[in-house]
Amino acid sequence: MTKLTVAIMVRSLSQALSAAAQAAERGADLVEFRLDEFTSDKAAITTLIEDSPLPSIVTIRPTFEGGQYTGSDSDRIPLFQAACAGTRKPAYIDVELIAYQKSPELRMAVQQLVSHPGQVNPTDTGLLLSNHDFTSRPIDLYQRIEAMLAAPACRVMKIVWRARSLRDNIEAFQIIEQRHRPTIALCMGEEGLASRVLAKKFGALVTYVAVEDGAGTAPGQPSVAQIKSLYRWDQIDAATQVFGVIGHPVGHSISPAFHNAGFDATGFNGIYLPMPIPPEYEHFKATVATWLACESLHFKGASVTIPHKQNLLRFVQETGGEIEPLSAKIGAANTLIVRPDGKLFACNTDYGAALDAVCDGLSITRDQLAGKRIAVLGAGGAARAIVAGFAHYGATVVIYNRTFDKAAQLASDFHNQPTQHSGSGSGSKSKVVAAKMDKLCDSCCEVYINCTSVGMSPSIDATAMNSACLLYTSDAADE
């Protein structure tokens, strides 16, 4: 079972033991004590391992591999020995593959402290050989893995690199699935979050987290509270279905919190992740196709936001999937569904959410929207979806926009289209017109829908309408 491991940079004995106690209280299984800068008190190191409330990994990470330790390999030896000097010993000693290969002195000393086929001094401490690349995926990744496998004393191999894209997570999962021996394969950075959260799904030995926000020892480490609560760590297993929100940027999205809470409430075995993908279609296509192709990932769909709503339509069309007719007319979709037979389906829920909100507020059905006058402020992507939805149900839609020509173009795309709904009468056509923003005060509409950026973060208290009818800043872009 994958062990949730809290990484602790040791500054003092009391600080480290306090952090380890917090880790235990919050549900961690292991702690990693990073002794990079805690090298002057060997007795305290022994006490730290003895008194830790959780089993421990001892690491002294040199600067050449992203750590803070500036001493020599030979100077590390007595520190590792101090960690193993008590009656309670660490579960693992982490040594970098590079150091293990280049320093016979360090290698021989470590082999005397860990369990291996030729060990004459019985111990349960295992050797964890590690390799890190903080810049990108190493070109000789698999040669490094083979070197770890060739070391007889190596009980656990750990390979970590900075993710170039979400696709790197899939390679990390495949390395774990090979199961040559207990394995840790993680990707650093925002794009590597999936490798940390889904490590349990694929059977990694360990995933690393921070004791609290901002206390991580590597880029992209979530806190133990985040992975346990937000990302449903305790519920994840091999059958967990994976969903996400695709966008760029996407780190600010509340969708993971919303959907994962829903999975909890319904008992659904799923996990919902942020999925940052750069804006270009080639990135979208390559990433989504790679995630879909990984059968053991069980990737079942995603919410899709700016700037990928058009990319989603193109991708589903190119792969032979189905597109909801109104989404095709809108020219954008925000939901990708992988059906049980593997076929893709794209739809747009933006207009449906607006329709439901308005109908609930007016206590009417969608078919009773016919004849209602709806004002839409803005002429961007969100406005396009909402105009299409209300026009489809026979409402009269007036588009108000700072740039009139843009509003007029949007109106022409949906004016005089068949409504095909009973509330609008047989054979009736939609009515969509454009108006200048300064005419909003003269509007006789019954509903006003803001699709501009006014009111978005960070100016969440701003409004597109005030007592003087309109508060619209010259630098507010249309959404």
C-alpha positions as CSV (number, residue, x, y, z in Angstrom):
1,M,0.0,0.0,0.0
2,T,1.3,3.4,-0.9
3,K,2.6,5.3,2.1
4,L,1.7,9.0,2.5
5,T,5.0,10.5,3.4
6,V,5.5,14.0,4.9
7,A,8.8,15.6,4.0
8,I,10.3,17.6,6.8
9,M,13.4,19.9,6.4
10,V,15.0,19.6,9.8
11,R,16.1,22.8,11.5
12,S,16.1,21.6,15.1
13,L,15.2,18.5,17.0
14,S,12.1,20.1,18.6
15,Q,10.9,21.5,15.3
16,A,11.3,18.2,13.4
17,L,9.6,16.2,16.1
18,S,6.7,18.7,16.3
19,A,6.3,18.5,12.5
20,A,6.4,14.7,12.7
21,A,3.7,14.7,15.4
22,Q,1.5,17.0,13.2
23,A,2.1,14.6,10.2
24,A,0.9,11.6,12.4
25,E,-2.2,13.5,13.6
26,R,-3.1,14.3,10.0
27,G,-2.9,10.8,8.8
28,A,0.6,10.4,7.3
29,D,2.3,6.9,7.3
30,L,5.9,8.0,7.1
31,V,8.1,11.0,7.5
32,E,11.2,11.9,5.6
33,F,13.7,13.7,7.7
34,R,15.8,16.0,5.5
35,L,19.0,16.5,7.4
36,D,20.6,18.7,4.7
37,E,21.5,21.5,7.1
38,F,21.2,19.6,10.4
39,T,24.6,18.1,10.5
40,S,26.3,19.4,13.7
41,D,24.6,17.3,16.4
42,K,24.8,13.6,15.7
43,A,23.3,12.7,19.1
44,A,20.2,14.7,18.2
45,I,20.0,12.8,14.9
46,T,19.9,9.5,16.8
47,T,17.2,10.9,19.1
48,L,15.2,12.2,16.2
49,I,14.9,8.7,14.7
50,E,14.3,7.1,18.1
51,D,11.5,9.5,19.1
52,S,9.8,10.0,15.8
53,P,6.1,9.1,16.1
54,L,6.2,7.6,12.6
55,P,8.7,5.4,10.7
56,S,11.2,7.5,8.9
57,I,13.3,8.0,5.8
58,V,16.6,9.7,6.3
59,T,17.8,11.9,3.6
60,I,20.8,14.3,3.3
61,R,20.3,15.8,-0.1
62,P,23.4,17.5,-1.7
63,T,23.1,20.7,-3.7
64,F,24.1,18.9,-6.9
65,E,20.7,17.2,-6.7
66,G,18.5,20.0,-5.5
67,G,19.2,19.8,-1.8
68,Q,20.9,22.1,0.7
69,Y,23.8,19.9,1.9
70,T,27.2,21.4,0.9
71,G,29.5,18.9,2.6
72,S,31.4,15.9,1.1
73,D,30.1,12.4,0.6
74,S,32.6,11.1,3.3
75,D,31.2,13.7,5.7
76,R,27.7,12.3,5.2
77,I,28.7,8.8,6.4
78,P,28.8,9.6,10.2
79,L,25.4,11.3,9.8
80,F,23.8,8.2,8.3
81,Q,25.5,6.1,11.0
82,A,24.1,8.4,13.7
83,A,20.6,7.9,12.3
84,C,21.1,4.1,12.6
85,A,22.8,4.2,16.0
86,G,19.7,3.8,18.2
87,T,17.6,0.8,19.0
88,R,15.0,2.2,16.5
89,K,16.3,2.6,13.1
90,P,15.0,4.4,10.0
91,A,12.8,2.5,7.6
92,Y,14.9,3.7,4.7
93,I,18.1,5.6,3.9
94,D,17.8,7.7,0.7
95,V,21.1,8.0,-1.3
96,E,21.4,9.6,-4.7
97,L,22.3,7.2,-7.5
98,I,25.0,9.5,-8.7
99,A,26.7,9.6,-5.3
100,Y,26.3,5.9,-4.7
101,Q,28.0,5.2,-8.1
102,K,30.9,7.6,-7.8
103,S,31.9,7.2,-4.1
104,P,33.0,3.7,-3.1
105,E,33.5,4.9,0.4
106,L,29.9,6.1,0.8
107,R,28.6,3.0,-1.0
108,M,30.4,0.6,1.4
109,A,29.4,2.6,4.5
110,V,25.8,2.6,3.5
111,Q,25.8,-1.1,2.6
112,Q,26.8,-1.8,6.2
113,L,23.7,0.1,7.4
114,V,21.0,-1.4,5.2
115,S,19.5,-4.8,4.5
116,H,20.8,-6.7,1.4
117,P,21.6,-10.3,0.5
118,G,25.2,-10.0,1.8
119,Q,24.4,-8.2,5.0
120,V,26.0,-9.8,8.1
121,N,24.5,-7.4,10.6
122,P,20.7,-7.9,10.6
123,T,18.7,-4.8,10.0
124,D,15.3,-3.8,8.6
125,T,16.5,-0.5,7.1
126,G,16.3,-0.5,3.3
127,L,18.3,1.4,0.8
128,L,16.3,3.9,-1.3
129,L,18.3,4.9,-4.4
130,S,17.1,8.1,-5.9
131,N,17.5,10.3,-8.9
132,H,16.2,13.9,-9.4
133,D,16.1,16.2,-12.4
134,F,14.7,19.7,-11.5
135,T,14.8,21.0,-15.1
136,S,13.1,18.4,-17.3
137,R,12.8,14.7,-18.1
138,P,16.3,13.2,-18.3
139,I,17.1,11.9,-21.7
140,D,18.7,8.8,-20.2
141,L,15.8,8.1,-17.8
142,Y,15.7,4.4,-18.4
143,Q,19.4,4.0,-18.2
144,R,19.2,5.5,-14.7
145,I,16.4,3.1,-13.8
146,E,18.5,0.2,-15.0
147,A,21.5,1.4,-12.9
148,M,19.3,1.3,-9.8
149,L,18.0,-2.2,-10.6
150,A,21.6,-3.4,-11.0
151,A,22.5,-2.4,-7.5
152,P,22.0,-5.5,-5.3
153,A,21.5,-3.5,-2.1
154,C,18.8,-1.3,-3.6
155,R,15.4,-2.1,-2.1
156,V,13.5,0.9,-3.5
157,M,14.1,2.9,-6.6
158,K,13.0,6.5,-6.8
159,I,13.0,8.6,-10.0
160,V,11.7,12.2,-10.0
161,W,11.8,14.8,-12.7
162,R,10.1,18.2,-13.5
163,A,7.1,17.5,-15.7
164,R,7.2,19.1,-19.1
165,S,3.5,18.6,-19.5
166,L,0.7,16.4,-18.1
167,R,1.9,13.6,-20.4
168,D,4.9,13.0,-18.2
169,N,2.6,11.7,-15.5
170,I,1.6,8.8,-17.7
171,E,5.3,7.8,-18.1
172,A,5.7,7.9,-14.3
173,F,2.6,5.6,-13.9
174,Q,4.1,3.2,-16.5
175,I,7.4,3.0,-14.6
176,I,5.5,2.1,-11.4
177,E,3.4,-0.5,-13.2
178,Q,6.6,-2.4,-14.4
179,R,7.0,-3.5,-10.8
180,H,10.7,-4.4,-11.0
181,R,10.8,-3.6,-7.3
182,P,9.1,-1.1,-5.0
183,T,9.1,2.1,-6.9
184,I,8.6,5.8,-6.4
185,A,8.1,7.7,-9.7
186,L,7.0,11.3,-9.4
187,C,6.8,14.5,-11.5
188,M,7.5,17.9,-10.0
189,G,5.7,21.1,-10.7
190,E,2.1,22.0,-11.3
191,E,1.9,19.6,-14.2
192,G,3.1,16.8,-12.0
193,L,0.4,16.9,-9.4
194,A,-1.4,13.9,-10.9
195,S,1.6,11.7,-10.3
196,R,1.5,12.6,-6.6
197,V,-2.2,12.2,-6.1
198,L,-2.6,9.1,-8.2
199,A,0.6,7.3,-6.9
200,K,-1.7,5.2,-4.8
201,K,-3.9,4.2,-7.8
202,F,-0.8,2.7,-9.5
203,G,0.8,1.2,-6.4
204,A,3.9,3.4,-5.8
205,L,5.6,2.8,-2.6
206,V,5.5,6.4,-1.5
207,T,4.1,9.8,-2.4
208,Y,5.5,12.9,-0.7
209,V,3.5,15.7,0.8
210,A,4.2,18.7,3.0
211,V,3.1,19.0,6.6
212,E,1.3,22.3,5.7
213,D,0.9,24.6,2.7
214,G,4.1,26.2,1.6
215,A,6.4,23.8,3.5
216,G,7.2,21.4,0.7
217,T,10.7,20.3,-0.1
218,A,10.1,20.0,-3.8
219,P,8.0,21.9,-6.4
220,G,4.4,20.8,-6.5
221,Q,4.1,19.0,-3.2
222,P,0.6,19.4,-1.9
223,S,0.0,19.5,1.9
224,V,-1.1,16.4,3.7
225,A,-4.4,18.1,4.4
226,Q,-4.9,18.8,0.7
227,I,-4.2,15.3,-0.5
228,K,-6.3,13.7,2.3
229,S,-9.3,16.1,2.1
230,L,-9.4,17.8,-1.3
231,Y,-8.0,14.9,-3.3
232,R,-9.7,12.0,-1.4
233,W,-6.5,10.0,-0.8
234,D,-8.1,7.4,1.5
235,Q,-10.7,6.5,-1.2
236,I,-8.3,6.1,-4.1
237,D,-7.7,2.6,-5.4
238,A,-6.8,0.9,-8.7
239,A,-10.4,1.2,-10.0
240,T,-10.7,5.0,-9.2
241,Q,-12.0,6.9,-12.3
242,V,-10.2,10.0,-13.2
243,F,-11.7,13.4,-14.2
244,G,-10.4,16.9,-14.4
245,V,-10.7,20.5,-15.4
246,I,-8.7,21.4,-18.5
247,G,-7.6,25.0,-18.9
248,H,-4.7,27.5,-19.0
249,P,-4.3,28.7,-16.3
250,V,-6.3,26.4,-14.1
251,G,-4.8,26.5,-10.7
252,H,-7.4,29.0,-9.4
253,S,-10.3,26.8,-10.3
254,I,-12.7,25.7,-7.6
255,S,-13.9,22.8,-9.7
256,P,-11.7,20.1,-8.0
257,A,-13.1,21.1,-4.6
258,F,-16.6,21.1,-5.9
259,H,-16.5,17.8,-7.8
260,N,-14.5,15.9,-5.2
261,A,-16.9,16.9,-2.5
262,G,-19.7,15.6,-4.8
263,F,-17.9,12.3,-5.2
264,D,-17.6,12.1,-1.4
265,A,-21.3,12.8,-0.9
266,T,-22.4,10.2,-3.4
267,G,-19.8,7.6,-2.6
268,F,-18.6,7.6,-6.2
269,N,-15.1,6.2,-6.8
270,G,-13.6,9.1,-8.6
271,I,-11.0,11.8,-8.4
272,Y,-11.1,15.2,-10.1
273,L,-7.8,17.0,-10.8
274,P,-6.6,20.3,-12.3
275,M,-5.3,19.7,-15.8
276,P,-3.2,22.6,-17.1
277,I,-2.6,22.4,-20.8
278,P,-1.0,25.2,-22.9
279,P,-3.4,27.0,-25.3
280,E,-2.3,25.6,-28.6
281,Y,-4.4,22.8,-30.2
282,E,-1.4,20.5,-30.6
283,H,-0.9,20.5,-26.8
284,F,-4.5,19.8,-26.2
285,K,-4.7,17.0,-28.7
286,A,-1.4,15.3,-27.6
287,T,-2.2,15.5,-23.9
288,V,-5.9,14.3,-24.0
289,A,-5.0,11.5,-26.5
290,T,-2.2,10.3,-24.2
291,W,-4.4,10.3,-21.1
292,L,-7.2,8.5,-23.0
293,A,-4.8,5.9,-24.3
294,C,-3.6,4.9,-20.8
295,E,-6.2,2.2,-20.0
296,S,-5.2,1.8,-16.4
297,L,-5.7,5.5,-15.8
298,H,-9.5,5.2,-16.3
299,F,-9.7,8.7,-17.6
300,K,-13.5,9.3,-18.1
301,G,-13.9,12.9,-18.9
302,A,-13.2,16.5,-18.1
303,S,-14.6,20.0,-17.7
304,V,-13.0,22.3,-20.3
305,T,-12.5,26.0,-19.8
306,I,-10.6,28.9,-21.4
307,P,-8.9,28.6,-23.8
308,H,-9.8,25.1,-24.9
309,K,-13.5,25.1,-25.6
310,Q,-13.0,25.2,-29.4
311,N,-10.1,22.8,-29.2
312,L,-12.4,20.3,-27.5
313,L,-14.9,20.4,-30.4
314,R,-12.1,19.9,-33.0
315,F,-10.6,17.0,-31.1
316,V,-13.9,15.1,-30.7
317,Q,-14.7,15.7,-34.3
318,E,-11.3,14.5,-35.5
319,T,-11.5,11.4,-33.3
320,G,-14.9,10.4,-34.6
321,G,-16.9,11.3,-31.5
322,E,-20.3,12.9,-31.1
323,I,-20.9,16.6,-30.6
324,E,-24.1,17.9,-29.1
325,P,-25.9,19.8,-32.0
326,L,-26.3,23.1,-30.1
327,S,-22.6,22.9,-29.0
328,A,-21.7,22.6,-32.7
329,K,-23.7,25.7,-33.5
330,I,-22.2,27.6,-30.6
331,G,-18.8,26.6,-31.8
332,A,-17.6,25.7,-28.3
333,A,-18.0,22.9,-25.8
334,N,-17.0,22.7,-22.1
335,T,-17.6,19.1,-21.2
336,L,-15.8,15.9,-22.5
337,I,-17.5,12.6,-21.7
338,V,-15.9,9.2,-22.3
339,R,-18.8,6.8,-22.9
340,P,-18.7,3.2,-21.7
341,D,-17.8,2.0,-25.2
342,G,-14.9,4.5,-25.3
343,K,-16.5,6.9,-27.7
344,L,-16.2,10.6,-27.0
345,F,-19.0,13.0,-26.5
346,A,-18.7,16.8,-26.3
347,C,-21.4,19.1,-25.0
348,N,-21.9,22.6,-23.6
349,T,-23.3,23.1,-20.1
350,D,-22.8,26.9,-20.0
351,Y,-26.2,27.7,-21.6
352,G,-28.0,25.0,-19.6
353,A,-26.8,26.4,-16.3
354,A,-27.9,29.9,-17.3
355,L,-31.3,28.6,-18.5
356,D,-31.9,26.7,-15.2
357,A,-30.8,29.7,-13.1
358,V,-33.2,32.0,-14.9
359,C,-36.1,29.5,-15.0
360,D,-35.7,28.8,-11.3
361,G,-35.7,32.5,-10.5
362,L,-38.8,33.1,-12.6
363,S,-40.5,29.9,-11.5
364,I,-41.1,28.9,-15.1
365,T,-40.1,26.0,-17.4
366,R,-37.7,26.4,-20.4
367,D,-40.6,26.3,-22.9
368,Q,-42.1,29.3,-21.0
369,L,-39.1,31.4,-21.9
370,A,-40.7,32.2,-25.3
371,G,-41.4,35.9,-25.5
372,K,-39.2,36.8,-22.5
373,R,-36.8,39.6,-23.1
374,I,-33.2,38.7,-22.0
375,A,-30.3,41.1,-21.9
376,V,-26.9,39.6,-22.4
377,L,-23.9,41.9,-21.5
378,G,-20.8,41.0,-23.5
379,A,-20.2,39.2,-26.7
380,G,-17.4,36.7,-25.9
381,G,-17.4,32.9,-25.5
382,A,-19.7,32.7,-22.5
383,A,-22.1,35.2,-24.1
384,R,-22.2,33.1,-27.3
385,A,-23.3,30.0,-25.4
386,I,-26.0,31.8,-23.4
387,V,-27.4,33.6,-26.4
388,A,-27.7,30.3,-28.3
389,G,-29.5,28.7,-25.4
390,F,-32.1,31.4,-24.8
391,A,-32.7,32.0,-28.5
392,H,-33.2,28.2,-28.9
393,Y,-36.0,28.4,-26.4
394,G,-37.7,31.3,-28.1
395,A,-36.7,34.2,-25.9
396,T,-35.9,37.6,-27.4
397,V,-32.3,38.3,-26.8
398,V,-30.6,41.7,-26.8
399,I,-26.8,41.7,-26.8
400,Y,-25.2,44.7,-25.2
401,N,-21.5,45.1,-25.8
402,R,-18.8,47.8,-25.7
403,T,-17.8,47.0,-29.3
404,F,-21.1,47.1,-31.2
405,D,-19.8,45.3,-34.3
406,K,-18.9,42.3,-32.2
407,A,-22.4,42.2,-30.7
408,A,-23.9,42.6,-34.2
409,Q,-21.9,39.6,-35.5
410,L,-23.0,37.5,-32.6
411,A,-26.6,38.5,-33.1
412,S,-26.5,37.6,-36.8
413,D,-25.3,34.1,-36.0
414,F,-28.4,33.3,-34.0
415,H,-31.1,35.5,-35.3
416,N,-34.0,34.0,-37.2
417,Q,-33.1,30.4,-36.4
418,P,-35.8,27.7,-35.8
419,T,-36.6,27.5,-32.1
420,Q,-38.3,24.0,-32.3
421,H,-39.8,24.3,-28.9
422,S,-43.5,24.2,-28.0
423,G,-43.5,27.5,-26.0
424,S,-42.5,29.5,-29.0
425,G,-45.1,28.1,-31.4
426,S,-44.7,26.0,-34.4
427,G,-42.3,27.2,-37.0
428,S,-41.3,30.3,-35.0
429,K,-37.9,31.9,-35.5
430,S,-35.5,33.2,-32.9
431,K,-35.1,36.9,-32.3
432,V,-31.6,38.2,-31.4
433,V,-30.5,41.8,-31.8
434,A,-27.5,43.9,-30.9
435,A,-27.4,47.2,-29.0
436,K,-24.7,49.6,-27.8
437,M,-23.7,49.3,-24.2
438,D,-24.8,53.0,-23.5
439,K,-28.4,52.0,-24.5
440,L,-28.7,49.6,-21.6
441,C,-30.4,52.3,-19.5
442,D,-33.2,52.3,-22.0
443,S,-33.6,48.5,-21.9
444,C,-37.0,47.0,-21.2
445,C,-35.6,43.5,-20.7
446,E,-36.8,41.2,-17.8
447,V,-33.5,39.4,-17.2
448,Y,-29.9,40.7,-17.3
449,I,-27.0,38.3,-17.6
450,N,-23.4,39.6,-17.2
451,C,-21.0,37.9,-19.5
452,T,-18.2,40.5,-19.2
453,S,-15.1,40.3,-17.0
454,V,-16.6,42.9,-14.7
455,G,-17.0,41.3,-11.3
456,M,-14.3,38.6,-11.8
457,S,-11.3,38.2,-9.6
458,P,-9.7,40.3,-8.2
459,S,-12.4,43.0,-8.5
460,I,-15.2,40.7,-7.3
461,D,-17.3,43.6,-5.9
462,A,-17.5,45.4,-9.2
463,T,-20.8,45.2,-11.1
464,A,-21.7,45.9,-14.7
465,M,-24.8,47.8,-13.5
466,N,-25.2,50.4,-10.7
467,S,-27.7,52.9,-9.7
468,A,-26.8,55.0,-12.7
469,C,-27.5,52.0,-14.9
470,L,-23.9,51.0,-15.8
471,L,-20.5,50.8,-14.3
472,Y,-18.2,49.7,-17.1
473,T,-14.5,50.5,-17.0
474,S,-12.6,51.2,-20.2
475,D,-10.1,48.5,-19.6
476,A,-12.6,45.7,-18.8
477,A,-12.3,43.1,-21.5
478,D,-15.3,41.2,-22.8
479,E,-15.2,37.6,-21.7
